[in-house]
Amino acid sequence: MSSTENKSGFNLGTHPAARSVASTQSEMTELVLPNDTNTLGNLLGGRLMHFIDMTGAMAAYRHARTYIVTAAMDHIDFIQPVHLGNLVTLKSSVNRAFTTSMEVGVKVWAEDTQTGKVLHVASAFLVFVAIDKEGRRVRVPEVIPETPEEQRHYADALLRRQHREAEAARRKQGKLAHAETESSEPHSR
């Protein structure tokens, strides 16, 4: 274990400075082409999820300033369909930073290129983990929420994290109970 690692294998390095939510904001725009759509001419959900992951990663990179990996897509709402020929604009920012992970919020709008009408079509929360070249988790800077909306997102991110941790514990407990049941049942041949 090197002097910059702790018992958990985290590469702690030097403690990074805090960064504002605004410094993490990222935006991406894509034109929906035929190859991106289903047989109804609507953007494929998986393609939109890819766009969301990419835009979320941009915010996480801007915050962590190191390699990041997607750990979870915590929640996604598909609100309205996105049609062939629409412009899709995605905006992301870090809602909250924990020790080595960050929650990023992504909002998606679709613009009808003929009428100029813009609709909110999707929202998602993703969790990214900062790593070094060897794949070890690294500490990320704190995030500073400055506006009332950023402060609300910051507080809500902690609640979502607590829910994710409780759900992970529940699933683990279920797997253990299932394994115990299987090991106590007689095996037939």
N, C-alpha and C positions, 0 to 999 in steps of 0.2 A: 504494500500500500504506500503510495507516494505521499509527500507532505501536504498535497492539495486535495487528497481524497479523505472521506470520512469512512466509518465502519460500513455504511450502506453502499459504498462504491460510488458515491456522488463525487464528481470532480468539482470541488468548491471554488478553486481558483481564488481570485480576488473578489471581494464583494462588489457587484456592479452597482452603478448609480441608478436611482429611480428615474423613470421616464413617464411623460404624460401620455394619456390616451390619444391625444391629438397626434403625437409623434408616431403612432402605430397605424394610423388610418391609411387604408389602401383602397384602390378602386380599379375595376376591370370592366371593360365593355366588350361584348361579343355579338356578332350578327348570327342569327339562327338560320342555318343553311339546311337544305334537304337532308343531308347525311346526319343531322342532329335530331331529326324528327321521327315520330311514329307514323303509322298509316293514316292518322287523322290530321297530320300536319302540325302536331304539337311537339314542343321540345321534350325529348326523352328525360324522364326523372333522373336516370343515372348520369346523363350528360350534365344536367343542372347540378347534381351533387358534385361532379368533378369540378365545375366552375366554382362552386362554393368552397370546396377544399383548397383549390389554388388561391382564391382570394383570401381565405382565412390564413393560409400559410404565409402570404405576403405580410400580413399584419404581425404574425408571430415572429417572422424573421426580423422585421423592423424593430421589434421589441427586444428579442433575445440576442440578436447580432451573433448568432452561432447556428449550427445545424439544428433543424427541428424535424420532428416526425408527428404525424397525426396519430393521436392515441384514441380518440373517440369522436364520433359525430353524435353529440348528446341529444339533440332534438332538431327536427326539421319540420316545417309547415309548408306544404304546397298549397298556396292560397287560391291561385288562379292559373289556368293554362297559359303557356307562352307559345305564340304562334310562329310559323315559318315566316321569315322576313323581319321579325321583331328585332330590335336592339335590346340586349339584356345587359343591364348595368348592375354590378355587385359592389357593395361597399362593406368594408370590414374594419374592425378595431379590436384591440385587446380589452376585454371587460375587467379582467382581474388576473393578477399573476400570483402564483403560489410559490413553493420552493423551487421546483424545476418545471412546473407546468403552467400553462396559460389557458384561460378560457377566452375564445374569440367569438364575437357575434358577427353574423353576416346578414345583410338585408339585400333583397334582390328586387329590381324593378324591370318591367318590360315596357318598351316604347314602340308604339305603332308608328312605323316610319312614314305612313301615308297621312295620318291625322295628327301626329305629334302627341297623342294621348299617352300618359305614363301611368302605369298601375303597379302597386306593390304586389308582387306575385309569390314571394317566398321569404322565409326567415330561418336561420339555423344557428345553433351553438355548437362549437367544436372545441376539443381539448387537444392542445399540442404540447409535446415535451421537448425540452432543449437537451441536445446531446453534443458530445465532442466527436472527434474523428474516429475514436475507438468505440463509439456507441454508448459511452457512459453518460448518465444524466448530469447536467450542469445547472448550477443555480442561475435563475433569471432575475433581472431587476424588478423591483416593486413597480407597480403602475399607480400613477397619481390621477384619480378622477377629479376633474375640475368643475364641470357643469352639473346642474341637478340631474340631468339625464344620465351622465356618466356615473354619478354617485349611485343612482338607482340600479344601473347595470352592474356596478361593482358589488353592491349588497346582494342582488339577486344571484350573482355568480357563486357566492358562497353557499347559498341555499341549494343551488343545483349541484354543487360539489358534494354537500352533505347527503343529498338524495342519491347521487351516484355511488358514494361510499356505502350507504345503507343497503342499496340494491345489490352491490357486489358482495357484501357480507351475507345477505339473504341467499344469493345464488350459491355461494361457497358452502353455506350450511346445508342447503338442499342437496348438493353434490355429495357431501360427507354422509348425509342420512341415506342417500341412495346407495352409496358404496357399502355402508354398514348392512343395509337390507340385503344386498346381493351376496355379501360374504357370509351372512348367517343362513341363507336359504340352502337346503340340500340340493346337490347337483344330481340330476338324473342322466342316465346314459342311454 
